[in-house]
Amino acid sequence: MKKGWAEFLIEIYGAVAKREIPRHQLRSDQRAVIIDGVEVFALAPEESIKDRFVRIHQERLKGKLVDLPDPNLLSAVLAIKYGSTVALLGGDALKENWKSATRQFFNDHNLPRP
């Protein structure tokens, strides 16, 4: 299964590179992107979560037996805003992602919590 996923990711990366499609970082500290009047906010993952994955992989490369965290911690949580309507999209994001994402979005925009 891992080999299949690796091949799939290589194919997608190759298709994006070939077409010169711009790539965007999905981190909570990035500014919103406006596409045809729709604001897209990356609310998760937080940089600290990405840093945790890097540290763990560095430890494993040194030969240390360290458990890998759940890869769903790297799942993006997006807020899509059009006019006064906001939709939150999180796919397979975990509770940890959702907590930080919703807290950040509502605080940054002075919105009442649902």
Biopython code that builds the backbone (N, CA, C, O; Angstrom):
import numpy as np
from Bio.PDB.StructureBuilder import StructureBuilder

atoms = [
    (1, "MET", "N", (0.816, -1.190, 0.000)),
    (1, "MET", "CA", (0.000, 0.000, 0.000)),
    (1, "MET", "C", (0.866, 1.262, 0.000)),
    (1, "MET", "O", (0.541, 2.236, -0.678)),
    (2, "LYS", "N", (1.969, 1.245, 0.761)),
    (2, "LYS", "CA", (2.838, 2.418, 0.800)),
    (2, "LYS", "C", (3.440, 2.694, -0.575)),
    (2, "LYS", "O", (3.568, 3.850, -0.978)),
    (3, "LYS", "N", (3.809, 1.634, -1.295)),
    (3, "LYS", "CA", (4.390, 1.813, -2.626)),
    (3, "LYS", "C", (3.355, 2.449, -3.558)),
    (3, "LYS", "O", (3.691, 3.327, -4.353)),
    (4, "GLY", "N", (2.107, 2.010, -3.461)),
    (4, "GLY", "CA", (1.048, 2.577, -4.284)),
    (4, "GLY", "C", (0.839, 4.058, -4.012)),
    (4, "GLY", "O", (0.673, 4.851, -4.939)),
    (5, "TRP", "N", (0.848, 4.433, -2.710)),
    (5, "TRP", "CA", (0.696, 5.843, -2.346)),
    (5, "TRP", "C", (1.881, 6.661, -2.857)),
    (5, "TRP", "O", (1.704, 7.774, -3.354)),
    (6, "ALA", "N", (3.066, 6.117, -2.734)),
    (6, "ALA", "CA", (4.255, 6.842, -3.200)),
    (6, "ALA", "C", (4.167, 7.089, -4.702)),
    (6, "ALA", "O", (4.442, 8.193, -5.171)),
    (7, "GLU", "N", (3.788, 6.072, -5.447)),
    (7, "GLU", "CA", (3.664, 6.231, -6.904)),
    (7, "GLU", "C", (2.594, 7.260, -7.243)),
    (7, "GLU", "O", (2.774, 8.078, -8.145)),
    (8, "PHE", "N", (1.479, 7.217, -6.517)),
    (8, "PHE", "CA", (0.387, 8.167, -6.730)),
    (8, "PHE", "C", (0.874, 9.600, -6.493)),
    (8, "PHE", "O", (0.611, 10.486, -7.307)),
    (9, "LEU", "N", (1.577, 9.830, -5.389)),
    (9, "LEU", "CA", (2.066, 11.170, -5.068)),
    (9, "LEU", "C", (3.092, 11.660, -6.089)),
    (9, "LEU", "O", (3.105, 12.838, -6.447)),
    (10, "ILE", "N", (3.943, 10.758, -6.551)),
    (10, "ILE", "CA", (4.935, 11.135, -7.571)),
    (10, "ILE", "C", (4.231, 11.537, -8.863)),
    (10, "ILE", "O", (4.626, 12.506, -9.510)),
    (11, "GLU", "N", (3.189, 10.795, -9.241)),
    (11, "GLU", "CA", (2.441, 11.130, -10.453)),
    (11, "GLU", "C", (1.772, 12.498, -10.329)),
    (11, "GLU", "O", (1.824, 13.299, -11.262)),
    (12, "ILE", "N", (1.143, 12.769, -9.182)),
    (12, "ILE", "CA", (0.493, 14.068, -8.984)),
    (12, "ILE", "C", (1.528, 15.184, -9.019)),
    (12, "ILE", "O", (1.325, 16.201, -9.682)),
    (13, "TYR", "N", (2.625, 15.002, -8.317)),
    (13, "TYR", "CA", (3.668, 16.032, -8.291)),
    (13, "TYR", "C", (4.179, 16.294, -9.700)),
    (13, "TYR", "O", (4.373, 17.445, -10.093)),
    (14, "GLY", "N", (4.396, 15.225, -10.458)),
    (14, "GLY", "CA", (4.864, 15.371, -11.836)),
    (14, "GLY", "C", (3.870, 16.121, -12.704)),
    (14, "GLY", "O", (4.265, 16.954, -13.520)),
    (15, "ALA", "N", (2.575, 15.834, -12.537)),
    (15, "ALA", "CA", (1.543, 16.517, -13.321)),
    (15, "ALA", "C", (1.502, 18.003, -12.990)),
    (15, "ALA", "O", (1.353, 18.837, -13.883)),
    (16, "VAL", "N", (1.633, 18.337, -11.710)),
    (16, "VAL", "CA", (1.634, 19.745, -11.297)),
    (16, "VAL", "C", (2.863, 20.450, -11.839)),
    (16, "VAL", "O", (2.760, 21.563, -12.353)),
    (17, "ALA", "N", (4.019, 19.822, -11.733)),
    (17, "ALA", "CA", (5.264, 20.426, -12.226)),
    (17, "ALA", "C", (5.211, 20.620, -13.736)),
    (17, "ALA", "O", (5.655, 21.646, -14.251)),
    (18, "LYS", "N", (4.674, 19.648, -14.433)),
    (18, "LYS", "CA", (4.601, 19.713, -15.902)),
    (18, "LYS", "C", (3.705, 20.859, -16.357)),
    (18, "LYS", "O", (4.031, 21.557, -17.317)),
    (19, "ARG", "N", (2.596, 21.053, -15.686)),
    (19, "ARG", "CA", (1.639, 22.105, -16.058)),
    (19, "ARG", "C", (1.983, 23.452, -15.445)),
    (19, "ARG", "O", (1.337, 24.454, -15.754)),
    (20, "GLU", "N", (2.978, 23.492, -14.590)),
    (20, "GLU", "CA", (3.387, 24.713, -13.896)),
    (20, "GLU", "C", (2.221, 25.307, -13.099)),
    (20, "GLU", "O", (2.010, 26.520, -13.107)),
    (21, "ILE", "N", (1.469, 24.444, -12.415)),
    (21, "ILE", "CA", (0.392, 24.878, -11.541)),
    (21, "ILE", "C", (1.018, 25.390, -10.252)),
    (21, "ILE", "O", (1.825, 24.690, -9.640)),
    (22, "PRO", "N", (0.660, 26.600, -9.827)),
    (22, "PRO", "CA", (1.264, 27.115, -8.590)),
    (22, "PRO", "C", (0.843, 26.277, -7.384)),
    (22, "PRO", "O", (-0.314, 25.876, -7.260)),
    (23, "ARG", "N", (1.801, 26.027, -6.506)),
    (23, "ARG", "CA", (1.532, 25.298, -5.269)),
    (23, "ARG", "C", (1.447, 26.300, -4.134)),
    (23, "ARG", "O", (2.151, 27.310, -4.132)),
    (24, "HIS", "N", (0.587, 26.019, -3.173)),
    (24, "HIS", "CA", (0.431, 26.887, -2.018)),
    (24, "HIS", "C", (0.696, 26.086, -0.756)),
    (24, "HIS", "O", (0.260, 24.942, -0.630)),
    (25, "GLN", "N", (1.409, 26.694, 0.170)),
    (25, "GLN", "CA", (1.606, 26.079, 1.472)),
    (25, "GLN", "C", (0.278, 26.075, 2.215)),
    (25, "GLN", "O", (-0.486, 27.036, 2.133)),
    (26, "LEU", "N", (0.008, 25.011, 2.927)),
    (26, "LEU", "CA", (-1.187, 24.961, 3.765)),
    (26, "LEU", "C", (-0.732, 24.908, 5.214)),
    (26, "LEU", "O", (-0.507, 23.841, 5.784)),
    (27, "ARG", "N", (-0.605, 26.107, 5.792)),
    (27, "ARG", "CA", (-0.221, 26.248, 7.199)),
    (27, "ARG", "C", (-1.072, 27.338, 7.800)),
    (27, "ARG", "O", (-1.494, 28.266, 7.111)),
    (28, "SER", "N", (-1.320, 27.221, 9.078)),
    (28, "SER", "CA", (-2.201, 28.163, 9.757)),
    (28, "SER", "C", (-1.653, 29.589, 9.804)),
    (28, "SER", "O", (-2.416, 30.530, 10.025)),
    (29, "ASP", "N", (-0.353, 29.765, 9.602)),
    (29, "ASP", "CA", (0.206, 31.120, 9.684)),
    (29, "ASP", "C", (0.245, 31.832, 8.335)),
    (29, "ASP", "O", (0.781, 32.936, 8.238)),
    (30, "GLN", "N", (-0.311, 31.221, 7.297)),
    (30, "GLN", "CA", (-0.328, 31.840, 5.968)),
    (30, "GLN", "C", (-1.515, 32.788, 5.842)),
    (30, "GLN", "O", (-2.543, 32.591, 6.491)),
    (31, "ARG", "N", (-1.376, 33.798, 5.022)),
    (31, "ARG", "CA", (-2.464, 34.746, 4.781)),
    (31, "ARG", "C", (-3.506, 34.108, 3.873)),
    (31, "ARG", "O", (-3.221, 33.160, 3.140)),
    (32, "ALA", "N", (-4.707, 34.641, 3.934)),
    (32, "ALA", "CA", (-5.791, 34.150, 3.083)),
    (32, "ALA", "C", (-5.466, 34.427, 1.619)),
    (32, "ALA", "O", (-4.788, 35.400, 1.290)),
    (33, "VAL", "N", (-5.961, 33.558, 0.756)),
    (33, "VAL", "CA", (-5.819, 33.722, -0.688)),
    (33, "VAL", "C", (-7.212, 34.015, -1.233)),
    (33, "VAL", "O", (-8.181, 33.362, -0.846)),
    (34, "ILE", "N", (-7.315, 34.993, -2.127)),
    (34, "ILE", "CA", (-8.606, 35.310, -2.729)),
    (34, "ILE", "C", (-8.597, 34.800, -4.167)),
    (34, "ILE", "O", (-7.743, 35.168, -4.974)),
    (35, "ILE", "N", (-9.568, 33.947, -4.461)),
    (35, "ILE", "CA", (-9.693, 33.363, -5.793)),
    (35, "ILE", "C", (-11.107, 33.664, -6.284)),
    (35, "ILE", "O", (-12.080, 33.134, -5.749)),
    (36, "ASP", "N", (-11.217, 34.515, -7.302)),
    (36, "ASP", "CA", (-12.523, 34.891, -7.863)),
    (36, "ASP", "C", (-13.511, 35.333, -6.793)),
    (36, "ASP", "O", (-14.671, 34.923, -6.817)),
    (37, "GLY", "N", (-13.069, 36.155, -5.862)),
    (37, "GLY", "CA", (-13.949, 36.692, -4.843)),
    (37, "GLY", "C", (-14.200, 35.780, -3.656)),
    (37, "GLY", "O", (-14.943, 36.139, -2.742)),
    (38, "VAL", "N", (-13.591, 34.610, -3.660)),
    (38, "VAL", "CA", (-13.739, 33.661, -2.555)),
    (38, "VAL", "C", (-12.455, 33.686, -1.743)),
    (38, "VAL", "O", (-11.367, 33.481, -2.280)),
    (39, "GLU", "N", (-12.587, 33.939, -0.435)),
    (39, "GLU", "CA", (-11.416, 33.925, 0.442)),
    (39, "GLU", "C", (-11.187, 32.509, 0.942)),
    (39, "GLU", "O", (-12.111, 31.848, 1.417)),
    (40, "VAL", "N", (-9.947, 32.052, 0.831)),
    (40, "VAL", "CA", (-9.583, 30.714, 1.288)),
    (40, "VAL", "C", (-8.541, 30.880, 2.391)),
    (40, "VAL", "O", (-7.457, 31.419, 2.167)),
    (41, "PHE", "N", (-8.890, 30.410, 3.575)),
    (41, "PHE", "CA", (-8.015, 30.497, 4.742)),
    (41, "PHE", "C", (-7.518, 29.099, 5.083)),
    (41, "PHE", "O", (-8.321, 28.176, 5.221)),
    (42, "ALA", "N", (-6.204, 28.928, 5.220)),
    (42, "ALA", "CA", (-5.646, 27.674, 5.722)),
    (42, "ALA", "C", (-5.560, 27.808, 7.236)),
    (42, "ALA", "O", (-4.781, 28.611, 7.749)),
    (43, "LEU", "N", (-6.349, 27.034, 7.941)),
    (43, "LEU", "CA", (-6.421, 27.138, 9.400)),
    (43, "LEU", "C", (-5.594, 26.075, 10.115)),
    (43, "LEU", "O", (-5.265, 26.226, 11.292)),
    (44, "ALA", "N", (-5.268, 25.032, 9.423)),
    (44, "ALA", "CA", (-4.470, 23.945, 9.998)),
    (44, "ALA", "C", (-3.808, 23.227, 8.842)),
    (44, "ALA", "O", (-4.343, 23.221, 7.734)),
    (45, "PRO", "N", (-2.671, 22.630, 9.071)),
    (45, "PRO", "CA", (-2.042, 22.380, 10.357)),
    (45, "PRO", "C", (-1.211, 23.574, 10.822)),
    (45, "PRO", "O", (-0.795, 24.427, 10.037)),
    (46, "GLU", "N", (-0.992, 23.593, 12.128)),
    (46, "GLU", "CA", (-0.107, 24.604, 12.697)),
    (46, "GLU", "C", (1.334, 24.225, 12.389)),
    (46, "GLU", "O", (1.661, 23.051, 12.213)),
    (47, "GLU", "N", (2.175, 25.226, 12.328)),
    (47, "GLU", "CA", (3.588, 24.989, 12.030)),
    (47, "GLU", "C", (4.223, 24.064, 13.067)),
    (47, "GLU", "O", (5.095, 23.261, 12.736)),
    (48, "SER", "N", (3.787, 24.177, 14.318)),
    (48, "SER", "CA", (4.362, 23.333, 15.375)),
    (48, "SER", "C", (4.095, 21.844, 15.111)),
    (48, "SER", "O", (4.917, 20.996, 15.456)),
    (49, "ILE", "N", (2.957, 21.533, 14.505)),
    (49, "ILE", "CA", (2.651, 20.135, 14.188)),
    (49, "ILE", "C", (3.571, 19.644, 13.075)),
    (49, "ILE", "O", (4.095, 18.532, 13.143)),
    (50, "LYS", "N", (3.765, 20.466, 12.061)),
    (50, "LYS", "CA", (4.689, 20.087, 10.986)),
    (50, "LYS", "C", (6.107, 19.908, 11.540)),
    (50, "LYS", "O", (6.816, 18.975, 11.162)),
    (51, "ASP", "N", (6.511, 20.814, 12.439)),
    (51, "ASP", "CA", (7.841, 20.714, 13.037)),
    (51, "ASP", "C", (8.001, 19.412, 13.816)),
    (51, "ASP", "O", (9.073, 18.807, 13.798)),
    (52, "ARG", "N", (6.939, 18.978, 14.500)),
    (52, "ARG", "CA", (6.983, 17.724, 15.260)),
    (52, "ARG", "C", (7.273, 16.553, 14.312)),
    (52, "ARG", "O", (8.077, 15.681, 14.644)),
    (53, "PHE", "N", (6.639, 16.522, 13.153)),
    (53, "PHE", "CA", (6.872, 15.453, 12.183)),
    (53, "PHE", "C", (8.312, 15.468, 11.694)),
    (53, "PHE", "O", (8.934, 14.415, 11.560)),
    (54, "VAL", "N", (8.838, 16.647, 11.430)),
    (54, "VAL", "CA", (10.226, 16.757, 10.965)),
    (54, "VAL", "C", (11.179, 16.231, 12.031)),
    (54, "VAL", "O", (12.091, 15.465, 11.720)),
    (55, "ARG", "N", (10.977, 16.639, 13.296)),
    (55, "ARG", "CA", (11.848, 16.176, 14.380)),
    (55, "ARG", "C", (11.799, 14.655, 14.519)),
    (55, "ARG", "O", (12.835, 14.008, 14.674)),
    (56, "ILE", "N", (10.612, 14.095, 14.462)),
    (56, "ILE", "CA", (10.471, 12.648, 14.619)),
    (56, "ILE", "C", (11.168, 11.911, 13.479)),
    (56, "ILE", "O", (11.849, 10.913, 13.713)),
    (57, "HIS", "N", (11.007, 12.386, 12.269)),
    (57, "HIS", "CA", (11.677, 11.732, 11.139)),
    (57, "HIS", "C", (13.189, 11.884, 11.230)),
    (57, "HIS", "O", (13.922, 10.974, 10.844)),
    (58, "GLN", "N", (13.668, 13.015, 11.732)),
    (58, "GLN", "CA", (15.104, 13.181, 11.922)),
    (58, "GLN", "C", (15.626, 12.179, 12.952)),
    (58, "GLN", "O", (16.696, 11.598, 12.771)),
    (59, "GLU", "N", (14.876, 11.983, 14.022)),
    (59, "GLU", "CA", (15.265, 11.001, 15.036)),
    (59, "GLU", "C", (15.312, 9.596, 14.439)),
    (59, "GLU", "O", (16.236, 8.828, 14.706)),
    (60, "ARG", "N", (14.316, 9.273, 13.638)),
    (60, "ARG", "CA", (14.274, 7.936, 13.014)),
    (60, "ARG", "C", (15.441, 7.740, 12.045)),
    (60, "ARG", "O", (15.981, 6.639, 11.933)),
    (61, "LEU", "N", (15.830, 8.813, 11.345)),
    (61, "LEU", "CA", (16.976, 8.718, 10.444)),
    (61, "LEU", "C", (18.270, 8.455, 11.210)),
    (61, "LEU", "O", (19.213, 7.877, 10.668)),
    (62, "LYS", "N", (18.312, 8.882, 12.471)),
    (62, "LYS", "CA", (19.478, 8.632, 13.319)),
    (62, "LYS", "C", (19.441, 7.240, 13.932)),
    (62, "LYS", "O", (20.340, 6.854, 14.679)),
    (63, "GLY", "N", (18.377, 6.481, 13.605)),
    (63, "GLY", "CA", (18.279, 5.113, 14.098)),
    (63, "GLY", "C", (17.485, 4.952, 15.377)),
    (63, "GLY", "O", (17.393, 3.844, 15.906)),
    (64, "LYS", "N", (16.911, 6.022, 15.885)),
    (64, "LYS", "CA", (16.131, 5.918, 17.117)),
    (64, "LYS", "C", (14.735, 5.381, 16.802)),
    (64, "LYS", "O", (14.130, 5.724, 15.786)),
    (65, "LEU", "N", (14.249, 4.539, 17.694)),
    (65, "LEU", "CA", (12.912, 3.990, 17.531)),
    (65, "LEU", "C", (11.901, 4.935, 18.161)),
    (65, "LEU", "O", (11.685, 4.921, 19.373)),
    (66, "VAL", "N", (11.293, 5.747, 17.327)),
    (66, "VAL", "CA", (10.311, 6.724, 17.775)),
    (66, "VAL", "C", (9.025, 6.456, 17.007)),
    (66, "VAL", "O", (9.039, 6.303, 15.786)),
    (67, "ASP", "N", (7.912, 6.401, 17.738)),
    (67, "ASP", "CA", (6.627, 6.182, 17.085)),
    (67, "ASP", "C", (6.257, 7.367, 16.208)),
    (67, "ASP", "O", (6.450, 8.522, 16.586)),
    (68, "LEU", "N", (5.725, 7.066, 15.038)),
    (68, "LEU", "CA", (5.258, 8.116, 14.145)),
    (68, "LEU", "C", (3.896, 8.622, 14.619)),
    (68, "LEU", "O", (3.042, 7.829, 15.014)),
    (69, "PRO", "N", (3.692, 9.938, 14.579)),
    (69, "PRO", "CA", (2.374, 10.465, 14.937)),
    (69, "PRO", "C", (1.368, 10.158, 13.837)),
    (69, "PRO", "O", (1.749, 9.787, 12.727)),
    (70, "ASP", "N", (0.105, 10.312, 14.140)),
    (70, "ASP", "CA", (-0.951, 10.071, 13.164)),
    (70, "ASP", "C", (-0.793, 11.051, 11.994)),
    (70, "ASP", "O", (-0.785, 12.262, 12.213)),
    (71, "PRO", "N", (-0.667, 10.553, 10.763)),
    (71, "PRO", "CA", (-0.487, 11.455, 9.616)),
    (71, "PRO", "C", (-1.668, 12.390, 9.392)),
    (71, "PRO", "O", (-1.528, 13.402, 8.705)),
    (72, "ASN", "N", (-2.829, 12.069, 9.959)),
    (72, "ASN", "CA", (-3.977, 12.955, 9.798)),
    (72, "ASN", "C", (-3.795, 14.274, 10.552)),
    (72, "ASN", "O", (-4.568, 15.210, 10.350)),
    (73, "LEU", "N", (-2.783, 14.359, 11.417)),
    (73, "LEU", "CA", (-2.472, 15.633, 12.060)),
    (73, "LEU", "C", (-1.997, 16.666, 11.032)),
    (73, "LEU", "O", (-2.059, 17.870, 11.281)),
    (74, "LEU", "N", (-1.526, 16.190, 9.882)),
    (74, "LEU", "CA", (-1.072, 17.094, 8.826)),
    (74, "LEU", "C", (-2.201, 17.505, 7.890)),
    (74, "LEU", "O", (-1.982, 18.279, 6.958)),
    (75, "SER", "N", (-3.406, 16.996, 8.128)),
    (75, "SER", "CA", (-4.534, 17.323, 7.265)),
    (75, "SER", "C", (-4.883, 18.805, 7.359)),
    (75, "SER", "O", (-4.848, 19.406, 8.432)),
    (76, "ALA", "N", (-5.213, 19.365, 6.225)),
    (76, "ALA", "CA", (-5.577, 20.772, 6.177)),
    (76, "ALA", "C", (-7.000, 20.975, 6.677)),
    (76, "ALA", "O", (-7.877, 20.137, 6.464)),
    (77, "VAL", "N", (-7.208, 22.091, 7.339)),
    (77, "VAL", "CA", (-8.551, 22.579, 7.642)),
    (77, "VAL", "C", (-8.626, 23.933, 6.948)),
    (77, "VAL", "O", (-7.814, 24.822, 7.202)),
    (78, "LEU", "N", (-9.602, 24.073, 6.081)),
    (78, "LEU", "CA", (-9.761, 25.300, 5.314)),
    (78, "LEU", "C", (-11.073, 25.980, 5.675)),
    (78, "LEU", "O", (-12.070, 25.321, 5.968)),
    (79, "ALA", "N", (-11.057, 27.302, 5.650)),
    (79, "ALA", "CA", (-12.289, 28.087, 5.745)),
    (79, "ALA", "C", (-12.464, 28.749, 4.387)),
    (79, "ALA", "O", (-11.560, 29.414, 3.880)),
    (80, "ILE", "N", (-13.622, 28.559, 3.819)),
    (80, "ILE", "CA", (-13.949, 29.150, 2.526)),
    (80, "ILE", "C", (-15.018, 30.205, 2.795)),
    (80, "ILE", "O", (-16.099, 29.879, 3.285)),
    (81, "LYS", "N", (-14.726, 31.468, 2.480)),
    (81, "LYS", "CA", (-15.666, 32.557, 2.771)),
    (81, "LYS", "C", (-16.088, 33.231, 1.477)),
    (81, "LYS", "O", (-15.257, 33.693, 0.695)),
    (82, "TYR", "N", (-17.392, 33.276, 1.269)),
    (82, "TYR", "CA", (-17.958, 33.968, 0.112)),
    (82, "TYR", "C", (-19.073, 34.858, 0.624)),
    (82, "TYR", "O", (-20.093, 34.367, 1.109)),
    (83, "GLY", "N", (-18.885, 36.159, 0.519)),
    (83, "GLY", "CA", (-19.850, 37.084, 1.095)),
    (83, "GLY", "C", (-19.864, 36.912, 2.601)),
    (83, "GLY", "O", (-18.821, 36.992, 3.251)),
    (84, "SER", "N", (-21.044, 36.676, 3.157)),
    (84, "SER", "CA", (-21.155, 36.479, 4.601)),
    (84, "SER", "C", (-21.236, 35.003, 4.975)),
    (84, "SER", "O", (-21.460, 34.672, 6.139)),
    (85, "THR", "N", (-21.057, 34.120, 4.008)),
    (85, "THR", "CA", (-21.144, 32.681, 4.259)),
    (85, "THR", "C", (-19.750, 32.089, 4.406)),
    (85, "THR", "O", (-18.856, 32.359, 3.604)),
    (86, "VAL", "N", (-19.582, 31.280, 5.443)),
    (86, "VAL", "CA", (-18.300, 30.622, 5.695)),
    (86, "VAL", "C", (-18.546, 29.120, 5.812)),
    (86, "VAL", "O", (-19.455, 28.680, 6.517)),
    (87, "ALA", "N", (-17.728, 28.345, 5.115)),
    (87, "ALA", "CA", (-17.778, 26.887, 5.245)),
    (87, "ALA", "C", (-16.415, 26.418, 5.724)),
    (87, "ALA", "O", (-15.385, 26.855, 5.211)),
    (88, "LEU", "N", (-16.410, 25.532, 6.700)),
    (88, "LEU", "CA", (-15.168, 24.944, 7.193)),
    (88, "LEU", "C", (-15.035, 23.545, 6.616)),
    (88, "LEU", "O", (-15.961, 22.739, 6.702)),
    (89, "LEU", "N", (-13.883, 23.262, 6.029)),
    (89, "LEU", "CA", (-13.626, 21.963, 5.408)),
    (89, "LEU", "C", (-12.410, 21.339, 6.067)),
    (89, "LEU", "O", (-11.350, 21.960, 6.148)),
    (90, "GLY", "N", (-12.567, 20.107, 6.538)),
    (90, "GLY", "CA", (-11.458, 19.499, 7.246)),
    (90, "GLY", "C", (-11.140, 18.073, 6.871)),
    (90, "GLY", "O", (-10.174, 17.503, 7.379)),
    (91, "GLY", "N", (-11.920, 17.489, 6.002)),
    (91, "GLY", "CA", (-11.631, 16.123, 5.571)),
    (91, "GLY", "C", (-11.362, 15.188, 6.737)),
    (91, "GLY", "O", (-12.236, 14.975, 7.578)),
    (92, "ASP", "N", (-10.171, 14.634, 6.793)),
    (92, "ASP", "CA", (-9.825, 13.655, 7.830)),
    (92, "ASP", "C", (-9.002, 14.266, 8.964)),
    (92, "ASP", "O", (-8.278, 13.558, 9.664)),
    (93, "ALA", "N", (-9.117, 15.580, 9.140)),
    (93, "ALA", "CA", (-8.389, 16.243, 10.219)),
    (93, "ALA", "C", (-8.846, 15.706, 11.575)),
    (93, "ALA", "O", (-9.997, 15.306, 11.749)),
    (94, "LEU", "N", (-7.925, 15.709, 12.516)),
    (94, "LEU", "CA", (-8.210, 15.204, 13.856)),
    (94, "LEU", "C", (-8.695, 16.317, 14.775)),
    (94, "LEU", "O", (-8.633, 17.497, 14.427)),
    (95, "LYS", "N", (-9.175, 15.934, 15.940)),
    (95, "LYS", "CA", (-9.715, 16.880, 16.920)),
    (95, "LYS", "C", (-8.706, 17.984, 17.240)),
    (95, "LYS", "O", (-9.080, 19.149, 17.378)),
    (96, "GLU", "N", (-7.435, 17.620, 17.356)),
    (96, "GLU", "CA", (-6.389, 18.606, 17.659)),
    (96, "GLU", "C", (-6.342, 19.696, 16.582)),
    (96, "GLU", "O", (-6.193, 20.877, 16.895)),
    (97, "ASN", "N", (-6.472, 19.289, 15.303)),
    (97, "ASN", "CA", (-6.479, 20.256, 14.205)),
    (97, "ASN", "C", (-7.696, 21.176, 14.297)),
    (97, "ASN", "O", (-7.580, 22.392, 14.140)),
    (98, "TRP", "N", (-8.858, 20.585, 14.551)),
    (98, "TRP", "CA", (-10.101, 21.356, 14.583)),
    (98, "TRP", "C", (-10.110, 22.366, 15.718)),
    (98, "TRP", "O", (-10.571, 23.493, 15.537)),
    (99, "LYS", "N", (-9.615, 21.984, 16.870)),
    (99, "LYS", "CA", (-9.599, 22.906, 18.012)),
    (99, "LYS", "C", (-8.799, 24.164, 17.687)),
    (99, "LYS", "O", (-9.281, 25.280, 17.878)),
    (100, "SER", "N", (-7.584, 23.977, 17.200)),
    (100, "SER", "CA", (-6.743, 25.136, 16.907)),
    (100, "SER", "C", (-7.284, 25.920, 15.714)),
    (100, "SER", "O", (-7.203, 27.148, 15.695)),
    (101, "ALA", "N", (-7.831, 25.229, 14.726)),
    (101, "ALA", "CA", (-8.319, 25.899, 13.524)),
    (101, "ALA", "C", (-9.519, 26.790, 13.820)),
    (101, "ALA", "O", (-9.549, 27.950, 13.408)),
    (102, "THR", "N", (-10.493, 26.264, 14.520)),
    (102, "THR", "CA", (-11.687, 27.068, 14.797)),
    (102, "THR", "C", (-11.368, 28.206, 15.761)),
    (102, "THR", "O", (-11.869, 29.318, 15.596)),
    (103, "ARG", "N", (-10.541, 27.935, 16.762)),
    (103, "ARG", "CA", (-10.151, 28.995, 17.709)),
    (103, "ARG", "C", (-9.478, 30.139, 16.952)),
    (103, "ARG", "O", (-9.805, 31.307, 17.160)),
    (104, "GLN", "N", (-8.543, 29.795, 16.077)),
    (104, "GLN", "CA", (-7.817, 30.817, 15.324)),
    (104, "GLN", "C", (-8.755, 31.607, 14.419)),
    (104, "GLN", "O", (-8.696, 32.837, 14.398)),
    (105, "PHE", "N", (-9.616, 30.924, 13.672)),
    (105, "PHE", "CA", (-10.483, 31.609, 12.720)),
    (105, "PHE", "C", (-11.448, 32.560, 13.419)),
    (105, "PHE", "O", (-11.590, 33.712, 13.009)),
    (106, "PHE", "N", (-12.111, 32.088, 14.468)),
    (106, "PHE", "CA", (-13.079, 32.939, 15.155)),
    (106, "PHE", "C", (-12.394, 34.092, 15.876)),
    (106, "PHE", "O", (-12.937, 35.196, 15.919)),
    (107, "ASN", "N", (-11.212, 33.860, 16.443)),
    (107, "ASN", "CA", (-10.480, 34.942, 17.107)),
    (107, "ASN", "C", (-9.973, 35.973, 16.100)),
    (107, "ASN", "O", (-10.088, 37.176, 16.334)),
    (108, "ASP", "N", (-9.416, 35.511, 14.986)),
    (108, "ASP", "CA", (-8.857, 36.425, 13.982)),
    (108, "ASP", "C", (-9.919, 37.316, 13.348)),
    (108, "ASP", "O", (-9.618, 38.425, 12.905)),
    (109, "HIS", "N", (-11.146, 36.840, 13.303)),
    (109, "HIS", "CA", (-12.192, 37.590, 12.616)),
    (109, "HIS", "C", (-13.256, 38.152, 13.555)),
    (109, "HIS", "O", (-14.304, 38.622, 13.111)),
    (110, "ASN", "N", (-12.978, 38.098, 14.844)),
    (110, "ASN", "CA", (-13.898, 38.624, 15.859)),
    (110, "ASN", "C", (-15.335, 38.138, 15.624)),
    (110, "ASN", "O", (-16.288, 38.915, 15.692)),
    (111, "LEU", "N", (-15.464, 36.866, 15.355)),
    (111, "LEU", "CA", (-16.770, 36.269, 15.086)),
    (111, "LEU", "C", (-17.299, 35.599, 16.345)),
    (111, "LEU", "O", (-16.526, 35.050, 17.130)),
    (112, "PRO", "N", (-18.626, 35.643, 16.543)),
    (112, "PRO", "CA", (-19.191, 34.904, 17.675)),
    (112, "PRO", "C", (-19.095, 33.415, 17.408)),
    (112, "PRO", "O", (-19.264, 32.962, 16.276)),
    (113, "ARG", "N", (-18.825, 32.666, 18.452)),
    (113, "ARG", "CA", (-18.723, 31.221, 18.288)),
    (113, "ARG", "C", (-20.107, 30.622, 18.153)),
    (113, "ARG", "O", (-21.048, 31.061, 18.813)),
    (114, "PRO", "N", (-20.235, 29.600, 17.281)),
    (114, "PRO", "CA", (-21.538, 28.971, 17.089)),
    (114, "PRO", "C", (-21.986, 28.203, 18.328)),
    (114, "PRO", "O", (-23.066, 27.612, 18.331)),
]
sb = StructureBuilder()
sb.init_structure("model")
sb.init_model(0)
sb.init_chain("A")
sb.init_seg("    ")
for serial, (resi, resn, name, xyz) in enumerate(atoms, 1):
    if name == "N":
        sb.init_residue(resn, " ", resi, " ")
    sb.init_atom(name, np.array(xyz, "f"), 0.0, 1.0, " ", f" {name:<3s}", serial, name[0])
structure = sb.get_structure()
